[in-house]
Amino acid sequence: MGKKKKDDLKQYEDITVANMNVEGMPWYIKKPEDHISSGTSSVDTEYFESSENKETLTPKETWQLIANAVFAALLIGGVFLFAIFLFLLFCVYVWF
């Protein structure tokens, strides 16, 4: 079994295993259909077309989202503080 010839590997050049066009990356392209070869599937183009038509949140919805996130964080923090408090009670009254 020798090395594969370059001609054998050319058939794999246009295959996309995972689309790495992600916002925030230095190589991000806003309209990938302009730069991707003609071998793309319709699923890729449908994804990028739908991402351009995002709905924006109203200010009321934005504040509601922020309030819910803060409430969730405080709830989780409260659970941890309560667990620490119970552990301290256990240490003071049972363990020692």
Residue pairs with C-beta under 8 A, 6 or more apart in sequence:
14 37
14 39
15 39
16 36
16 39
16 40
16 44
19 32
19 44
20 27
21 27
21 28
21 29
21 32
22 28
29 35
31 48
32 40
32 44
32 45
32 48
33 40
33 45
33 48
36 44
57 65
